[in-house]
Amino acid sequence: FLIDPGPCGAALAIELHEALEPLAPHLAAAGRESILLQGARIALADGPYSAAERDVLSTVGGALQLCAEDTARLLESARTPSP
């Protein structure tokens, strides 16, 4: 985490890993990316990512076995409207 998540943030990270890590090996890369993109689009619904939203999305990417570079690429692509 870039900022101290406090007890609630740490608990959320644990829950995300517990929920997503078992699924990741059974999903194709496109499926894992799609889950992260959906979360990113939801986070963007009220404006740019907050620090907390970015932290959670990074945690989701890691739990889905996406590397940091792919996670960053997907978060950026969610910000760019599709043609």
C-alpha positions as CSV (number, residue, x, y, z in Angstrom):
1,F,0.0,0.0,0.0
2,L,1.2,3.5,-0.7
3,I,-0.5,4.9,2.4
4,D,-1.1,3.2,5.7
5,P,-4.4,1.4,5.1
6,G,-5.2,1.0,8.8
7,P,-7.0,-2.0,10.2
8,C,-9.9,-1.8,7.8
9,G,-7.7,-1.5,4.8
10,A,-5.6,-4.5,5.8
11,A,-8.7,-6.6,6.5
12,L,-10.1,-5.6,3.0
13,A,-6.8,-6.7,1.4
14,I,-7.0,-10.1,3.1
15,E,-10.6,-10.6,2.1
16,L,-9.8,-9.7,-1.5
17,H,-6.9,-12.1,-1.6
18,E,-9.0,-14.8,0.0
19,A,-11.8,-14.3,-2.5
20,L,-9.8,-13.8,-5.7
21,E,-6.6,-15.8,-5.5
22,P,-8.4,-19.2,-5.6
23,L,-10.2,-18.1,-8.8
24,A,-7.2,-16.7,-10.6
25,P,-5.7,-20.0,-11.8
26,H,-9.0,-21.0,-13.3
27,L,-9.4,-17.8,-15.3
28,A,-7.8,-16.9,-18.6
29,A,-5.7,-13.7,-18.6
30,A,-8.5,-11.9,-20.4
31,G,-11.0,-12.9,-17.7
32,R,-8.7,-11.7,-14.9
33,E,-8.2,-8.4,-16.8
34,S,-11.9,-8.0,-17.3
35,I,-12.6,-8.3,-13.6
36,L,-10.0,-5.6,-12.9
37,L,-11.3,-3.3,-15.7
38,Q,-14.9,-3.6,-14.3
39,G,-13.7,-2.5,-10.9
40,A,-11.7,0.3,-12.4
41,R,-14.7,1.6,-14.4
42,I,-16.8,1.6,-11.3
43,A,-14.1,3.5,-9.4
44,L,-14.0,6.1,-12.1
45,A,-17.8,6.6,-12.1
46,D,-17.4,9.5,-9.6
47,G,-14.2,11.0,-11.0
48,P,-10.5,10.2,-11.0
49,Y,-9.2,7.4,-8.8
50,S,-8.7,8.3,-5.2
51,A,-5.6,7.0,-3.5
52,A,-7.7,4.4,-1.7
53,E,-9.4,3.2,-4.9
54,R,-6.0,2.9,-6.6
55,D,-4.7,0.9,-3.6
56,V,-7.7,-1.5,-3.7
57,L,-7.5,-1.9,-7.5
58,S,-3.7,-2.7,-7.2
59,T,-4.6,-5.3,-4.5
60,V,-7.2,-6.8,-6.8
61,G,-4.7,-7.0,-9.7
62,G,-2.2,-8.7,-7.4
63,A,-4.8,-11.2,-6.1
64,L,-5.7,-12.0,-9.7
65,Q,-2.1,-12.7,-10.5
66,L,-1.6,-9.7,-12.7
67,C,1.8,-8.1,-12.7
68,A,2.1,-4.5,-11.5
69,E,2.8,-3.3,-15.1
70,D,-0.3,-5.0,-16.4
71,T,-2.4,-3.7,-13.5
72,A,-1.1,-0.1,-14.2
73,R,-1.8,-0.5,-17.9
74,L,-5.3,-1.7,-17.3
75,L,-6.1,1.1,-14.8
76,E,-4.9,3.6,-17.4
77,S,-6.9,2.0,-20.2
78,A,-10.0,2.2,-18.1
79,R,-9.5,6.0,-18.0
80,T,-9.4,6.2,-21.8
81,P,-12.8,6.1,-23.5
82,S,-13.1,3.4,-26.1
83,P,-13.6,4.6,-29.7
